Amino acid sequence: MAIGASTPEHLLASLARPAPATTAFVEIRYSDLLSEPLLSRGMLSFDAADQLSKRVDEPFQESTVVRGEAVRVERSGRKPMHFSLKRAPELRALLVGFSALLSGDQAALRRHFEVAVSGEFGDWQILLSPIDARIAKRIRSITVLGADAAPRCFLVDQADGDSSLMLVDVAAAEALPENIAVESLLAHCRRKAG
């Protein structure tokens, strides 16, 4: 069914997952500072509205844990880093966006983002544009692509032109196209798993 004015709330509500929730991910980072996109794989865990963990298994081992305002990053062979979300507005925006989507908290989502929903329930897109000017200086938008009640991909467009695309759950398990340019992967994200 086409998503109309009366159904974005239904779609957003259908994305809620009880905590804890864990999913595999594949993330591709695009930057002018990189000679080619950086591809990593691992697991994402959503433990509560203010607790998110990201474990990278390939091509290096790294763990990022966010609990409330505290962030801890551990990377093999390096000393652990600790910092506050106040120092990382882009990480705060991602945490708020993911947490609000996964907990079904539409009010929190709309407090922090302009929300635009398009497509059909079987193939939809949610565009999140930060309301806070400080965050918008770092993150232009977060686009969530999905099918039915399952997100497949999260595209983060930064204000400096860099971006990252995270494929989750079923999309992370599927074979990637040979061409990992953003456009090819977005087409992969829009393909509903049969």
PyMOL commands that set and color helices and strands:
alter all, ss='L'
color gray80, all
select helices_A, chain A and resi 8-14+85-87+89-103+106-112+133-136+170-173+182-190
alter helices_A, ss='H'
color red, helices_A
select strands_A, chain A and resi 21-30+38-48+51-58+62-67+70-75+81-84+113-120+123-130+139-147+150-158+163-168
alter strands_A, ss='S'
color yellow, strands_A
deselect
rebuild
show_as cartoon
